[in-house]
Amino acid sequence: MATVRQLFDLTGWLSVVTGGSAGLGLHMATALAEAGSNVAICSRNREHCEAAAEELRKHGTEVLAVACDVSRAAEIEAFKDTVMEHFGRVDVLVNNAGRTWWAAPEDIPLERWQYVIDLNVTGTFLCSQVFGRVMIRQSRGKIINIASASGLVGKNPEVHNSLAYNTTKGAVVNFTRDLAVKWARHNILVNCIAPGFFLASRNRGRFEERKEKILGEIPLARPGGPDDLKGPIVFLASDASNFVTGAILSVDGGVTAW
Ligand SMILES: NC(=O)c1ccc[n+]([C@@H]2O[C@H](COP(=O)([O-])OP(=O)(O)OC[C@H]3O[C@@H](n4cnc5c(N)ncnc54)[C@H](OP(=O)(O)O)[C@@H]3O)[C@@H](O)[C@H]2O)c1
């Protein structure tokens, strides 16, 4: 029987985090590095990605930063090839890169709707397929998709007027369940984290404008912070969750509890 420390230890593993240069992706990449994993992060901006990698290296693990747009299949293949050349394995994939578009449903331009779908849904599928093929050859792997509390329920338009985003996050939830069922035979465990409101660079202004309304929806009455995803991501990445697949873990201060 393994000890709890052994179960959570990621020493020598390789974790891929898309959109790992900022925000929640960087929080989760930091947690994985702190748990001992080597990390490969990607984002479109190479400089931001390299700067984040410098920070991550302070945890003593090997870190690779690659410029890659996860809505483009050829770039994901190239990212995977670079990861395999450097590390020769992929233990964990975190499908984190995602974007929103704020508009009333009646005003969303088709190209913006498509942009959000391409990144949040198709990007999650493409990365899972490309890195999943490696995991199938390894007969092991963990895929963790980042959905949202907004993918679980309808949301107040005064706070979250983002139908395209909420639709994609609902899709990511059932993508998780169905892929978990289909790849269980390959010992690939697929789970999902549904974060509530976390302060990140892109939503700080929105938070200040709507602070009372946003906090009024959260039983814990605060936004998520840099430490709040660390436990959930390391749990779902590590051997501590080897009998957990197809699960949706809400990390939202209770926002979906009522
Ligand atoms: N913040 C929240 O309150 C919250 C709540 C629930 C769920 N989430 C989810 O958590 C994830 C991260 O959100 P965040 O708030 O941390 O966002 P963020 O601060 O905007 O960071 C997004 C990251 O993804 C990268 N990225 C964006 N488009 C990309 C693309 N096409 N290909 C590759 N990388 C791309 C960005 O770098 P580049 O711009 O350089 O590409 C950046 O590293 C998203 O899936 C989001 O839906 C966030």
The ligand as an SDF file (V2000), in Angstrom:
LIG
                    3D

 48 52  0  0  0  0  0  0  0  0999 V2000
  -10.5840   33.3050  -14.3670 N   0  0  0  0  0  0  0  0  0  0  0  0
  -11.7370   32.7640  -14.0520 C   0  0  0  0  0  0  0  0  0  0  0  0
  -12.4970   33.3010  -13.2440 O   0  0  0  0  0  0  0  0  0  0  0  0
  -12.1500   31.4600  -14.6530 C   0  0  0  0  0  0  0  0  0  0  0  0
  -13.3100   30.8450  -14.1550 C   0  0  0  0  0  0  0  0  0  0  0  0
  -13.7120   29.6250  -14.6750 C   0  0  0  0  0  0  0  0  0  0  0  0
  -12.9660   29.0140  -15.6700 C   0  0  0  0  0  0  0  0  0  0  0  0
  -11.8510   29.6400  -16.1470 N   0  0  0  0  0  0  0  0  0  0  0  0
  -11.1220   28.9570  -17.2180 C   0  0  0  0  0  0  0  0  0  0  0  0
   -9.7640   28.8130  -16.8570 O   0  0  0  0  0  0  0  0  0  0  0  0
   -8.9590   28.8760  -18.0270 C   0  0  0  0  0  0  0  0  0  0  0  0
   -7.9040   29.9560  -17.8560 C   0  0  0  0  0  0  0  0  0  0  0  0
   -8.5540   31.1970  -17.6370 O   0  0  0  0  0  0  0  0  0  0  0  0
   -7.7590   32.4870  -17.1170 P   0  0  0  0  0  0  0  0  0  0  0  0
   -8.7640   33.3460  -16.4600 O   0  0  0  0  0  0  0  0  0  0  0  0
   -6.5530   32.0660  -16.3740 O   0  0  0  0  0  0  0  0  0  0  0  0
   -7.3750   33.1600  -18.5300 O   0  0  0  0  0  0  0  0  0  0  0  0
   -6.1990   34.1970  -18.8920 P   0  0  0  0  0  0  0  0  0  0  0  0
   -5.6860   34.8780  -17.6730 O   0  0  0  0  0  0  0  0  0  0  0  0
   -6.7320   34.9890  -20.0350 O   0  0  0  0  0  0  0  0  0  0  0  0
   -5.0580   33.2190  -19.4340 O   0  0  0  0  0  0  0  0  0  0  0  0
   -5.3050   32.4730  -20.5790 C   0  0  0  0  0  0  0  0  0  0  0  0
   -4.0430   31.7070  -20.9600 C   0  0  0  0  0  0  0  0  0  0  0  0
   -4.3310   30.9630  -22.1500 O   0  0  0  0  0  0  0  0  0  0  0  0
   -3.4580   31.3970  -23.1920 C   0  0  0  0  0  0  0  0  0  0  0  0
   -4.1770   31.3230  -24.4450 N   0  0  0  0  0  0  0  0  0  0  0  0
   -5.2160   32.0850  -24.8740 C   0  0  0  0  0  0  0  0  0  0  0  0
   -5.5890   31.7210  -26.1030 N   0  0  0  0  0  0  0  0  0  0  0  0
   -4.7760   30.6870  -26.4610 C   0  0  0  0  0  0  0  0  0  0  0  0
   -4.6570   29.8720  -27.6100 C   0  0  0  0  0  0  0  0  0  0  0  0
   -5.4550   30.0470  -28.6760 N   0  0  0  0  0  0  0  0  0  0  0  0
   -3.7070   28.9040  -27.6210 N   0  0  0  0  0  0  0  0  0  0  0  0
   -2.8780   28.7170  -26.5690 C   0  0  0  0  0  0  0  0  0  0  0  0
   -2.9360   29.4630  -25.4470 N   0  0  0  0  0  0  0  0  0  0  0  0
   -3.8790   30.4320  -25.4080 C   0  0  0  0  0  0  0  0  0  0  0  0
   -3.0220   32.8070  -22.8080 C   0  0  0  0  0  0  0  0  0  0  0  0
   -1.7760   33.1840  -23.3880 O   0  0  0  0  0  0  0  0  0  0  0  0
   -1.6810   33.8940  -24.8580 P   0  0  0  0  0  0  0  0  0  0  0  0
   -2.6620   35.0290  -24.8590 O   0  0  0  0  0  0  0  0  0  0  0  0
   -0.2340   34.3140  -24.9740 O   0  0  0  0  0  0  0  0  0  0  0  0
   -2.0070   32.8330  -25.8590 O   0  0  0  0  0  0  0  0  0  0  0  0
   -2.8830   32.6230  -21.2920 C   0  0  0  0  0  0  0  0  0  0  0  0
   -1.6670   31.9430  -21.0050 O   0  0  0  0  0  0  0  0  0  0  0  0
   -9.9070   29.1270  -19.1980 C   0  0  0  0  0  0  0  0  0  0  0  0
  -10.2620   27.9050  -19.8090 O   0  0  0  0  0  0  0  0  0  0  0  0
  -11.1100   29.7290  -18.5220 C   0  0  0  0  0  0  0  0  0  0  0  0
  -12.2850   29.5170  -19.2480 O   0  0  0  0  0  0  0  0  0  0  0  0
  -11.4240   30.8330  -15.6760 C   0  0  0  0  0  0  0  0  0  0  0  0
  1  2  1  0
  2  3  2  0
  2  4  1  0
  4  5  1  0
  4 48  2  0
  5  6  2  0
  6  7  1  0
  7  8  2  0
  8  9  1  0
  8 48  1  0
  9 10  1  0
  9 46  1  0
 10 11  1  0
 11 12  1  0
 11 44  1  0
 12 13  1  0
 13 14  1  0
 14 15  2  0
 14 16  1  0
 14 17  1  0
 17 18  1  0
 18 19  2  0
 18 20  1  0
 18 21  1  0
 21 22  1  0
 22 23  1  0
 23 24  1  0
 23 42  1  0
 24 25  1  0
 25 26  1  0
 25 36  1  0
 26 27  1  0
 26 35  1  0
 27 28  2  0
 28 29  1  0
 29 30  1  0
 29 35  2  0
 30 31  1  0
 30 32  2  0
 32 33  1  0
 33 34  2  0
 34 35  1  0
 36 37  1  0
 36 42  1  0
 37 38  1  0
 38 39  2  0
 38 40  1  0
 38 41  1  0
 42 43  1  0
 44 45  1  0
 44 46  1  0
 46 47  1  0
M  CHG  2   8   1  16  -1
M  END
$$$$
